[in-house]
Amino acid sequence: MAKISIYLDERRLEQIDRLIETSPNLTNRSRSALISHLIDQEITRQTKLRMVEAAKLVDELDLGWTKEEEECVIIDKEVCG
């Protein structure tokens, strides 16, 4: 795993330590775990944003299913379980 160094002032280090202490999913973890967690959150946020933008584009270009196609899928799902 690659290592990086980040230089922060004391105030920022204290804030990071408080975040670690108060976040249930980070308790008993390190500063590195917090940074990794924040990166994962940002990747997830960006992925969701791209998905929403793509859905908007599909809607704007009317590339989605017709009402009849949607009803057929619903019926198929109900019949097949």
Number of C-alpha atoms within 10 A of each C-alpha: 3 3 5 6 5 4 7 10 7 9 9 11 13 12 11 17 15 11 15 19 15 11 12 9 11 15 13 10 13 14 14 11 14 19 12 12 14 12 12 12 12 12 12 12 12 12 12 12 12 12 12 12 12 12 14 12 13 13 12 10 9 10 10 13 12 10 8 9 11 12 12 12 12 12 12 11 10 9 8 7 6
